Amino acid sequence: IQLVASGGGMVQPGGSLRLSCIASGISLRFTAMGWYRQAPGNQRELIASISGVGNTNYADSVKGRFTISRDNALNTVYLQMNSLKPEDTAVYYCNIGARRPTTYTYWGQGTQVTVSS
């Protein structure tokens, strides 16, 4: 199984980015997925999740600004990030199951998001 996150970059406060997480070796259809992030000096945290049937949950810090979605045909999960703030600066990762970060032994490639003027 491989998970590759992409779409990060540098953006000004108030800007938007869309992250993608492409999976190989596993079908994401009916699979819960989560987006995580880790800022320098901080622990990795779960910020958004989508269940196998499409129910979504968000951390309070991103609620109303971020949207998680999936495209089963492309085996891809997305994170649309709007109204970005400097405190959103972090490396973003996706993973299967949307569990607590400490329970995972595998983390795929993350993508850096930097919000700065």
Helices and strands as residue ranges (DSSP letters): E 2-6, E 9-11, E 17-24, E 33-38, E 45-50, E 56-58, E 66-71, G 72-74, E 76-81, G 86-88, E 90-96, G 101-103, E 111-115
